[in-house]
Amino acid sequence: MAVATHPEASKYPSAEWLSLQQAALYYGVSVDTLRRRISAGRLPAARFGVRLIRVRVEDLDRLFRPIPVGDALVRAHAS
């Protein structure tokens, strides 16, 4: 089963933690979207200092799972 991959998947291959700005750019969402997910408890985050918030790549991957090509959801929206 083929899986759609992010076009810049190798941009942060070894980074365990990303800033909200990096994560937003990588996943194509806004920083506000990430902040809402953090506030709702759907995305764990850590504060490093007064203003610096980081999220783990593995937590982002769990939140933004790719949709397998040919998935029923994709077919339903295409028709």
N, CA, C and O of each residue as an XYZ file, in Angstrom:
316
protein
N       0.851     -1.170      0.000
C       0.000      0.000      0.000
C       0.901      1.238      0.000
O       1.727      1.396      0.899
N       0.755      2.095     -0.971
C       1.565      3.302     -1.058
C       1.072      4.345     -0.060
O      -0.120      4.431      0.236
N       2.005      5.125      0.445
C       1.663      6.172      1.401
C       2.194      7.487      0.873
O       3.342      7.566      0.436
N       1.371      8.515      0.909
C       1.809      9.841      0.488
C       2.847     10.345      1.476
O       2.669     10.212      2.687
N       3.929     10.922      0.971
C       4.965     11.450      1.857
C       5.052     12.950      1.704
O       4.710     13.505      0.660
N       5.504     13.586      2.738
C       5.658     15.034      2.728
C       6.812     15.391      1.802
O       7.855     14.739      1.857
N       6.658     16.416      0.943
C       7.705     16.753     -0.024
C       9.029     17.158      0.611
O      10.076     17.028     -0.024
N       9.008     17.645      1.846
C      10.246     18.047      2.509
C      10.553     17.121      3.682
O      11.074     17.563      4.706
N      10.231     15.841      3.536
C      10.359     14.894      4.645
C      11.779     14.783      5.171
O      11.972     14.439      6.338
N      12.770     15.062      4.349
C      14.153     14.930      4.813
C      14.720     16.229      5.375
O      15.895     16.276      5.739
N      13.917     17.272      5.453
C      14.434     18.563      5.899
C      14.896     18.540      7.351
O      15.892     19.178      7.693
N      14.180     17.810      8.211
C      14.540     17.730      9.627
C      14.668     16.268     10.054
O      14.006     15.855     11.007
N      15.501     15.473      9.376
C      15.506     14.041      9.654
C      16.023     13.656     11.032
O      15.567     12.660     11.593
N      16.954     14.407     11.590
C      17.553     13.984     12.849
C      17.091     14.829     14.030
O      17.495     14.578     15.166
N      16.266     15.808     13.780
C      15.817     16.682     14.861
C      14.752     15.970     15.689
O      13.719     15.558     15.162
N      15.008     15.829     16.980
C      14.013     15.217     17.851
C      12.954     16.240     18.239
O      11.779     15.895     18.368
N      13.354     17.490     18.426
C      12.446     18.571     18.816
C      12.438     19.642     17.734
O      13.481     19.963     17.164
N      11.260     20.195     17.453
C      11.133     21.301     16.504
C      10.464     22.476     17.198
O       9.641     22.300     18.096
N      10.831     23.676     16.765
C      10.100     24.855     17.235
C       8.717     24.820     16.596
O       8.492     24.081     15.637
N       7.802     25.606     17.119
C       6.468     25.653     16.521
C       6.539     26.168     15.089
O       5.779     25.719     14.231
N       7.442     27.102     14.826
C       7.592     27.640     13.475
C       8.096     26.562     12.514
O       7.585     26.434     11.401
N       9.097     25.788     12.941
C       9.617     24.710     12.095
C       8.540     23.657     11.842
O       8.360     23.200     10.713
N       7.832     23.282     12.896
C       6.788     22.258     12.777
C       5.665     22.725     11.856
O       5.161     21.950     11.044
N       5.274     23.988     11.983
C       4.207     24.532     11.141
C       4.626     24.521      9.672
O       3.838     24.147      8.803
N       5.845     24.923      9.398
C       6.351     24.926      8.025
C       6.427     23.504      7.471
O       6.018     23.251      6.338
N       6.939     22.600      8.256
C       7.117     21.207      7.833
C       5.790     20.526      7.523
O       5.681     19.798      6.536
N       4.780     20.758      8.360
C       3.492     20.087      8.186
C       2.470     20.914      7.413
O       1.360     20.443      7.165
N       2.822     22.126      7.032
C       1.912     22.934      6.222
C       0.696     23.427      6.981
O      -0.388     23.553      6.412
N       0.871     23.706      8.264
C      -0.206     24.242      9.096
C       0.291     25.530      9.736
O       1.475     25.856      9.647
N      -0.607     26.257     10.377
C      -0.193     27.496     11.030
C       0.311     27.217     12.444
O      -0.003     26.187     13.041
N       1.089     28.147     12.958
C       1.544     28.069     14.349
C       0.332     28.084     15.274
O       0.319     27.398     16.297
N      -0.683     28.863     14.918
C      -1.906     28.910     15.736
C      -2.585     27.544     15.806
O      -3.115     27.174     16.854
N      -2.576     26.793     14.709
C      -3.145     25.446     14.717
C      -2.405     24.573     15.719
O      -3.027     23.843     16.490
N      -1.082     24.648     15.709
C      -0.293     23.863     16.661
C      -0.574     24.302     18.092
O      -0.697     23.463     18.984
N      -0.675     25.603     18.316
C      -0.976     26.102     19.669
C      -2.344     25.609     20.141
O      -2.509     25.264     21.311
N      -3.326     25.574     19.234
C      -4.656     25.058     19.605
C      -4.590     23.578     19.963
O      -5.236     23.140     20.916
N      -3.817     22.807     19.208
C      -3.677     21.372     19.505
C      -2.985     21.171     20.853
O      -3.343     20.266     21.606
N      -2.001     22.008     21.157
C      -1.310     21.932     22.450
C      -2.282     22.276     23.571
O      -2.349     21.568     24.576
N      -3.032     23.358     23.402
C      -4.003     23.782     24.427
C      -5.082     22.734     24.660
O      -5.556     22.564     25.784
N      -5.473     22.029     23.596
C      -6.514     21.002     23.701
C      -5.973     19.691     24.269
O      -6.738     18.767     24.545
N      -4.654     19.614     24.441
C      -4.054     18.393     24.967
C      -3.810     17.324     23.925
O      -3.486     16.186     24.266
N      -3.963     17.675     22.656
C      -3.771     16.699     21.572
C      -2.327     16.613     21.100
O      -1.942     15.648     20.440
N      -1.522     17.631     21.441
C      -0.116     17.658     21.035
C       0.740     18.001     22.248
O       0.689     19.128     22.740
N       1.528     17.040     22.738
C       2.420     17.341     23.861
C       3.493     18.339     23.430
O       3.946     18.314     22.286
N       3.890     19.203     24.334
C       4.914     20.201     24.047
C       5.722     20.449     25.309
O       5.294     20.119     26.416
N       6.895     21.033     25.125
C       7.753     21.371     26.256
C       8.208     22.814     26.107
O       8.457     23.297     25.003
N       8.307     23.477     27.224
C       8.778     24.860     27.228
C      10.252     24.854     27.632
O      10.619     24.309     28.672
N      11.081     25.462     26.800
C      12.510     25.596     27.062
C      12.788     27.081     27.264
O      13.113     27.784     26.308
N      12.664     27.554     28.473
C      12.815     28.976     28.747
C      11.460     29.655     28.776
O      10.422     28.995     28.822
N      11.479     30.973     28.748
C      10.254     31.752     28.895
C       9.363     31.675     27.654
O       8.147     31.527     27.778
N       9.952     31.774     26.466
C       9.148     31.868     25.244
C       9.313     30.703     24.278
O       8.530     30.567     23.338
N      10.301     29.879     24.491
C      10.627     28.838     23.525
C       9.833     27.561     23.798
O      10.014     26.919     24.833
N       8.958     27.200     22.866
C       8.147     25.985     22.963
C       8.591     25.044     21.850
O       8.747     25.447     20.697
N       8.788     23.789     22.218
C       9.200     22.775     21.243
C       8.237     21.594     21.283
O       7.622     21.302     22.309
N       8.125     20.925     20.140
C       7.311     19.715     20.041
C       8.176     18.606     19.455
O       9.078     18.860     18.656
N       7.892     17.389     19.860
C       8.657     16.245     19.347
C       8.138     15.845     17.968
O       6.935     15.867     17.706
N       9.059     15.485     17.109
C       8.709     15.042     15.764
C       7.783     13.830     15.829
O       6.820     13.749     15.067
N       8.062     12.888     16.729
C       7.224     11.680     16.814
C       5.793     12.014     17.227
O       4.857     11.346     16.785
N       5.603     13.040     18.069
C       4.249     13.449     18.452
C       3.526     14.106     17.282
O       2.324     13.911     17.097
N       4.261     14.882     16.499
C       3.678     15.494     15.301
C       3.279     14.419     14.294
O       2.215     14.497     13.679
N       4.134     13.424     14.132
C       3.828     12.340     13.193
C       2.567     11.596     13.607
O       1.790     11.171     12.752
N       2.356     11.436     14.908
C       1.138     10.773     15.385
C      -0.086     11.640     15.127
O      -1.152     11.131     14.780
N       0.067     12.952     15.297
C      -1.053     13.873     15.108
C      -1.421     14.002     13.632
O      -2.600     14.010     13.279
N      -0.416     14.101     12.782
C      -0.634     14.297     11.347
C      -0.225     13.035     10.591
O       0.792     13.021      9.899
N      -1.022     11.982     10.727
C      -0.733     10.727     10.035
C      -1.088     10.851      8.560
O      -2.143     11.387      8.221
N      -0.215     10.360      7.674
C      -0.540     10.392      6.247
C      -1.693      9.451      5.932
O      -1.870      8.427      6.590
N      -2.462      9.804      4.933
C      -3.570      8.967      4.482
C      -3.033      8.044      3.398
O      -2.495      8.520      2.398
N      -3.168      6.729      3.579
C      -2.695      5.805      2.545
C      -3.433      6.048      1.225
O      -4.636      6.309      1.222
N      -2.720      5.963      0.125
C      -3.312      6.122     -1.193
C      -4.321      5.003     -1.399
O      -4.029      3.839     -1.124
N      -5.508      5.353     -1.882
C      -6.548      4.369     -2.103
C      -7.410      4.129     -0.879
O      -8.279      3.257     -0.896
N      -7.184      4.888      0.181
C      -7.971      4.752      1.401
C      -9.431      5.081      1.110
O      -9.720      5.911      0.248
N     -10.340      4.444      1.813
C     -11.779      4.640      1.605
C     -12.178      6.101      1.779
O     -13.051      6.591      1.063
N     -11.552      6.799      2.717
C     -11.868      8.207      2.943
C     -11.531      9.039      1.708
O     -12.305      9.907      1.307
N     -10.389      8.771      1.118
C      -9.981      9.502     -0.079
C     -10.944      9.199     -1.223
O     -11.352     10.107     -1.947
N     -11.307      7.933     -1.388
C     -12.233      7.557     -2.467
C     -13.597      8.201     -2.267
O     -14.230      8.619     -3.238
N     -14.056      8.288     -1.035
C     -15.374      8.867     -0.757
C     -15.416     10.337     -1.139
O     -16.427     10.812     -1.658
N     -14.326     11.067     -0.889
C     -14.300     12.491     -1.216
C     -14.069     12.741     -2.703
O     -14.402     13.813     -3.209
N     -13.514     11.781     -3.393
C     -13.238     11.949     -4.818
C     -14.485     11.750     -5.666
O     -14.551     12.246     -6.791
N     -15.474     11.032     -5.147
C     -16.661     10.773     -5.964
C     -17.713     11.828     -5.837
O     -18.763     11.732     -6.472
